[in-house]
Amino acid sequence: MQTSYPWQQTPPTADLIIGQDLWKQVDTAKFRSILKRYGNWVTTYKYGLCWKPADVRPGWQPYTLGHWVNTSFGPVWSSDEPWGGITCHYGRWALDARHGWVWIAGGDWSPGWVAFRQGRGFIGWAPLPPNVPAARATGAPAIPPKAYVYLPQRDFFAKDMRHDLIKGTEAYSLFERTAPGQPMVGQGG
């Protein structure tokens, strides 16, 4: 009988998540053996031992291959990457000067460890670094503008957002025109 871990589950709504044990802290040691199939463990000066995904395209960043699911308690990230159930819901991401995007293991579950920005018809998000408390994520000054990606608000819950995702220079201009905060979106999606 195969063991099922909480991060392997992809429930369609958060209502199903709440009744499960995802809110409990998990033993991050299990992550190491699972993630080694999809990348390498590297040591960084600032964060120590971190995981770096292999076989990602140039310009890749966390929380860009997948989509947001509309739930009764807010958006939940659903990753298309085989390791995203771990790295997008446990631990944090940081942009390291030497290694690029690296993941720092953590045992607390979140619908998505991101900071949001919104305004002028757009919603943006960026990985929440380890040094920013989740309670202060809405005003996270430690996150550089280049870490944010944006979508038109009407497309925030689209299952295929790859073609509408705004990154790079255009995203930087949206950073200046949006404000920190949780996405305020209508029902459905």
C-alpha positions, -999 to +999 in steps of 0.1 A: +000+000+000+014+034-010+015+062+015-003+094+006+012+126+018-008+158+022+012+176-004+003+150-030-033+158-028-049+184-051-084+190-038-106+210-061-116+234-034-103+246-001-134+233+017-120+198+013-086+210+026-099+224+058-111+190+070-077+174+064-045+175+083-028+200+059-029+227+086-006+206+108+031+210+106+048+182+086+082+166+089+103+183+062+128+155+061+105+136+037+107+165+012+145+159+007+142+125-008+112+133-029+126+166-043+160+151-052+144+135-082+134+169-096+165+190-087+195+195-065+202+205-029+225+235-028+240+255+000+235+293+000+252+318+021+220+334+034+197+304+038+219+274+041+206+242+025+181+249-002+165+230-031+169+242-068+147+227-095+163+212-125+150+213-161+133+246-158+133+271-187+154+303-185+134+330-168+114+305-148+101+315-115+079+300-088+041+302-090+040+307-128+032+271-140-003+264-127-033+284-117-052+299-088-083+281-076-112+301-062-122+288-028-144+299+001-115+313+020-094+328-008-072+318-037-053+285-035-024+278-059-026+246-080+008+238-095+014+220-128+049+211-117+053+176-103+070+190-072+048+221-068+025+204-042+055+206-018+073+238-029+043+260-033+025+251-001+053+244+023+085+265+027+095+296+009+113+307-022+142+332-025+161+346-054+197+338-047+224+357-067+244+326-073+218+298-078+187+317-090+154+307-074+159+283-045+134+268-021+139+268+016+120+239+034+093+247+058+067+226+076+037+249+077+011+246+049-003+277+031-026+281+001+004+298-016+033+315+001+030+347-019+025+384-015-003+400-036-006+434-053-037+447-070-050+477-089-059+491-123-076+458-133-045+436-125-035+412-098+001+404-092+019+380-069+055+371-059+070+344-038+071+353-001+108+352+011+117+335+044+124+367+061+089+381+057+063+370+082+031+358+065+010+382+086+029+411+069+029+397+034+006+425+021+032+452+026+063+431+020+090+456+011+117+429+010+103+416-023+118+432-054+095+444-081+111+419-106+098+390-085+061+399-093+040+385-121+006+398-131-026+388-148-056+409-158-081+405-129-107+389-151-082+360-159-070+354-123-088+321-120-081+309-156-069+274-158-044+283-185-028+316-177+005+310-195-003+333-225-017+361-203+010+361-176+029+394-175+065+393-165+097+414-169+096+451-179+059+453-183+054+437-148+077+463-134+055+491-147+025+474-131+043+472-098+043+510-098+005+511-106-007+485-080-008+484-043-002+456-017-032+436-007-052+404-010-069+399-044-105+411-044-121+391-071-157+382-078-172+347-073-167+321-099-139+321-124 
